[in-house]
Amino acid sequence: MATVRFTYALKRFFPDLKEESINASTVSELLDVLESNYTGLKGYVVDERGRLRKHVNIYINNTHVKDEDALSDRLTDGCAVYIMQALSGG
């Protein structure tokens, strides 16, 4: 199982987000499970082609995902996944 954490800024759009453990073998599978728990989250993270959106970053054990197109990066038991949106402003 992977432990998934989110930036606080994502709670503005999904107020019920919380750290949780999810059984998934890839980042794509993990997002499918998250979508079933938080409707609309996957559409916020990936575009209509299933690619990681430019304003979102995903890290696995502090390493940025390598496959931003298919999100096929493998998840290992006990890994930590961090999903965050880029913040900007002035």
N, C-alpha and C positions, 0 to 999 in steps of 0.2 A: 504494500500500500504506500501511496505517496501522500505526504502532508502538504496541503495547499494553503497558501497564505495570500492575502490580497492587500493592496495599499488602501489606506483609509479613504483616499479620494474616490475609489470605486463605490464606496458605501453611499455616496451621494446619489448614484443611479440605482444601486441595489442595496438598500438599507439592511437587509437580513443576512448579508454575506458574513460568513464566519470561517475561521480556520477549521479544516476538516480533513480526515483521512479518506482517500479514494483509491479503490482498486482499479488500476488502468495500466496498460503496458506502453502506451504512447501518449504524447501530449494531446493529440487529436481525440483519442478515446477519453482522456480526462475531461476535455471540454464538452464532450457529449454527455458525460455524467453530470457535469456542472450545469449544463443547459436544462437537464431534467429537474434539477434542484432550484435553479434560478432562471426562470424563463426570460430570454432576451440576452443573457450574459454572453453566449457564444457569438451572437450577432454584433455585440460590442467589441469583442476581442478579434474576430476574423471578418474579412470582407466577404462579398458575395461569391468569390471563388474559393473561399476557405483558407486564404492566406492571412497571416498575421497582419493586423492593421498597423500603420506607421506610428500611431500614437500609443501603441501598447507594446510592452516588453514582457517576455516570459523567461524566467531563469530557473534552471534545474541545478540545485546545489551550487548556487552562485555563479553559474556559467550560462550565458545567454544561449537560447535555443539556436541550433545550427540550421535546421530546416524550417525557414519561415514560410515556405510555400505549402507543404503538405503536413507540417507539424508531426513528422514521423520520429522525432527524437524519442529514444527509449527511456522509460522510467523504471527504476529499480526499486526493490522493496526498501522502504525506509528513506527514500530520497525526499528532499524538500523542493517544492515548486512554488515560485513567487510570481504572481501576476500583478503587473502594475501599469498604470497609464502614465504617459509622459505629461508633465505639467509645464505650462508656459504662461506667460503673462508679463505685465510690465508695470 
